[in-house]
Structures are given as structure tokens and as C-alpha cells.
Amino acid sequence: MKNKLLIVGTMAFDAIETPFGKTAKILGGAATFIGLAASQFDVDIAAVSVVGGDFPDDYLNLLKNRSIDLSGVEIVENGKTFFWSGLYHNDMNSRDTLATELNVLADFNPIVPDHYKNSKIVMLGNLHPSIQKSVLDQMHKKPELVVLDTMNFWMDNSLEELHDVIKHIDVITINDEEARQLTGEYSLVVAAQKIYTMGPKYVVIKKGEHGALLFHADNVFCAPALPLKVVFDPTGAGDTFAGGFVGYLAKTGDFSFENMKKAVIYGSTLASFCVEQFGTERLQTVESKEIYKRLHQFKSLTQFDIELT
Amino acid sequence: MKNKLLIVGTMAFDAIETPFGKTAKILGGAATFIGLAASQFDVDIAAVSVVGGDFPDDYLNLLKNRSIDLSGVEIVENGKTFFWSGLYHNDMNSRDTLATELNVLADFNPIVPDHYKNSKIVMLGNLHPSIQKSVLDQMHKKPELVVLDTMNFWMDNSLEELHDVIKHIDVITINDEEARQLTGEYSLVVAAQKIYTMGPKYVVIKKGEHGALLFHADNVFCAPALPLKVVFDPTGAGDTFAGGFVGYLAKTGDFSFENMKKAVIYGSTLASFCVEQFGTERLQTVESKEIYKRLHQFKSLTQFDIELT
């Protein structure tokens, strides 16, 4: 039987402008990217989210066709879907948020479907920490692995609630500046150690084009980002990373540090596809043989054979 | 017989201030850091540089005791040694230069000792590109490997001369911002490809706390920096990296891409020691068993075992 992976997060319309072009309102949202990435693995996935009556059936079908259970996605018929619009600068590392319309997200009250209240893994996508916590509270028992993604916005505005949910999780994924903000420590090694004391025993620090670091106890693992000729659109890369990470862990059911290393590589691999086209476009077309080929690239990118006995 | 490695670069007094403290005038200079790092390997090393009459014998003896040939180090008895002073900010990634006194470096005319004109490897440390070129011009024949380090200052002020020497080298080491400045390309993959057309067939891009990338043809290798609790003083880390890199290559005499990967790991390993104390202090005390232990850390930091057939 497949392991159950429960994902909570936004489903959204995104409008994106990069130096390479701009989009109309396209499919976006953390749960969308996480789900599409995780669906590359043989896992029983459910999404908990909320959309408005304006959310196209095509988008829902796209996720259903990936065997993602959407019974936990509330459709507010007379409401509008969460909308985000952003403009990326030339270096692709900085962006301006042009619009954030919460719409139905403002009153989001997540309901976990009964048959996913025993999920082995829960992935709490970036959302208000109280919403993340309420999902955990609905589970029959503590899941075997809880992974949480968050961002500086919640550290600025809901720090107490964030600390409250962080107590109950196993893995946190944040970027380097957020790790520094959360802990007041510049060294990422020291920051990770401080985060351990807040709850999570595993800390994943995302560094964009510089890759990701996985910390656990005194162990560190470093995965590079694949050096790319073009980063076309970074939107959703962090969520895609998280989706590949939890998807691989859910498939294998092995939550050891050694296996998490591999999960980080899968996450980085899927993120490297995500940034090649706008939004979820590339995640919709990527095939397993392409993923396989890129895993080979990650190996040659990082492996060396200095003999140490 | 040991392979000959010829190093040209500054020998200097540095005065450094970091959040952890400040120094009086201490031993510094590119050739010093490169030489100390390279002397960890079984190689016949000579340095070409210039100092003033104020340069202590102790400093010269420190290098001689590492079996570094100093017959190419000119001592200008009535001159003063190059002096640099810098202040590092809290994040250690930015610094203010407080003083740069060229002194005897202003009229530096490097003389390669006759018995090193057949060196197998030449390491051109960061200096005016015309001085770097004049060292190459003195060699009996083209060395088997020429490695050049440079910086944005020469791109701003002596770009033509820089292009003139770059034509004749095999490996360039620069940081990410410098690679972008030199090529006008944001993507480091594209930047490396443009640099190939300028001469070097290998491009090493140093990214400080984010590690280093090695490019050759369509191959890329990525080495992380060791995540450290404290970066005490970054001065000389780039030169130390270069010294470990060329030292290992000189010892092995193998200039293949596969072997250069290992050289990058040795460079990163030595750089990880350099930043632990002020200036060259840690390089003076580091022992081979410590280096060996840290190579193990680099392995566990980067190696994973996803089976790919």
C-alpha cells in the first residue's frame, strides 16, 4: 500500500513578469507546486486548500490526473481565488510583489478529509502558522514526519504562532536569510542548532542558486543547485523543492539522515526543472527519464573520488 | 623528482579588523597564502615577489622552513613592504579597505630564477596583469599549466592588459561577481563559456561561503564551502584555495578534469582552515592529519548514494 502524504497550502492564480516575458493569470500556489512535484513518486497524495468559484476545472483536473486527492480542497463558489503577482529583476534573485489578494484565503479553515487523518507524512506549505497548526490538530495521531515551510512574513507578523507550530514539526525548510532572522545568528551552522531547540530535528536551508543545506544533530549535507544557462522563472522553486523532498520520503518511508540526503537531491532536481518555464508549465511536462538524466548530472556535479581510508 | 611550482604574487603586511578583534601589521600577501597552502603537498615551490627592508627575517624564514625557494623574492632594502588594511563587517561578506600602500610593489619587476624557468606549473597570483604576463614571458617554454587569479580592480583599470595575459593561461580563478563583470553575463554557466573564448579552458568561480564551481567544456563540478560555526577572518581564503588547488595539481601532475575536481576539494579544505584565525596563523599550524579529517567531512558533506545505472 502506498504511503499517504497530506499537503496543505495555497492554490492560486499567479501573474508573473520576468526579463523573459510575462504571463496572464496562471496556475500557482504552494500546494500546487508541492503536489505536482510529489506526484512524480508512487505516493497516495491529498491536498488541503481553498479556491474560489473562478478556479478553472482544468486546473483541478490537472491535479486529479496526477492522482492527487482533492476532497480536502474547499471551493467557495461565490469567492475569488487567492491571487499573487510579482516582477523579477534581472538577477532573478530579487522580486517585487505587485499584488497580493487573499480573497478566499482570508477565511481559510482547512478541513482534513477523514481518510487522510492517518497520513504518514504531512507537508505544511507556507501559510499562516495557525492554519498549519490546525491541520496538525486534526490528525488522529502525530504523523511519522511533519515538514513545515514558512517565510519571513510570518516571522514579522505571527512569530508567536509560528513558534507554536514549529514545536510540533520534524523538518523545517526556510531560506538562509529567514534562518538568520528566526535565530539572530549569522552562521547557518549556529542558526540550525538554535532551530533544533525550537522543535525540528532536521533543518533544511534553501539558498536558491547556491543550493540547499540539510542539518541534523552534528551532520550537514550540502546539495548544489544545478548551474543553469537560464533561470526563466523562479516562482515555485522552493515549493517544488519541498514537494520533491517529501515525495521521495513518502515513497521510501525512510526518514533517516542518509535517506534525507537523497530526498534533498530529488528536491533540487525537480526545482531545476521548475525554473525552466513559467509557473508549473515545466512540472506538467517533465518525464521520469528526464528526471533520471538530471540525477546523473547531480552526481557528476558533486561526486569526487579522493581515496580516504 | 618533485614537480616545480612557480608562484608569483604579493608579500605584504596586513592589518585586519573583524567583529572578533583586530591585528597589528601581520604577515599577508597572495604569494604567502598560496605558498603556505601549496607547501602542504610534496612539490618544489618557488615564490617570485618583492618586499621592503622592513620585512622581518622571521617571515621569510617561515616560508623557507616550508621549503619554499625565495631566490625570486627581491628585497628592496630602502623600501617599504606593500601594506593593506581592511575592516570586515558583521556578515563577513563585505569589507572596507582602510589603506592600500603599494610601496615597493609600485615598481615591482619580477625576475624568475633561472632554475624555475622550466616550472611545470605557474600560479599567477592577483597582481597587475602586465606583471603576470612578464612572468610568463620569462619561462623557457609554455608551462604545462598556468593558473591565474585576478580581481575586479584590474577589470576596471587594466582590462586590455588582463585580456592579454588571459589569452595565455589554462585556468582562471575569480569570484562570481567578477565572472559576471568580465563577461556581462549573469548566468555563471554562460559566463564560463564566454571566458573559454578568452583563453582559459578551465574556469574556477569562487563563491565564498557558497563554495566554488569548476567549469570545463560542458562539465561542471560544484564544491561547497565547509559550513563553519565561525568565520573568524576571511583574509587570504581565496589565495589559500588557489594554493591548495595548484599544490595538489603540482603534486599529482595530472591536469585532467577529474583530477581538478579533487584539487578544488583540497583548495576548499585548506581555505576552511585559513578563515579560522587571523591571516596565516592557522595555515602555519595546520597538520596533515587535520586536513585528512576535514577531507572526510567534505565527503560526508557532499556524497550521496542514489543508485543510477
Interface residues (C-beta under 8 A of the other chain):
Chain A: N90 D91 M92 Y186 S187 L188 V189 V190 K207 H210 G211 L213 N219 V220 F221 C222 P224 P227 L228 K229 V230 V231 E258 K261 K262 I265 Y292 L295 H296 K299 S300 L301 T302 Q303 F304 D305 I306 L308
Chain B: N90 D91 M92 Y186 S187 L188 V189 V190 K207 H210 G211 L213 N219 V220 F221 C222 P224 P227 L228 K229 V230 V231 E258 K261 K262 I265 Y292 L295 H296 K299 S300 L301 T302 Q303 F304 D305 I306 L308
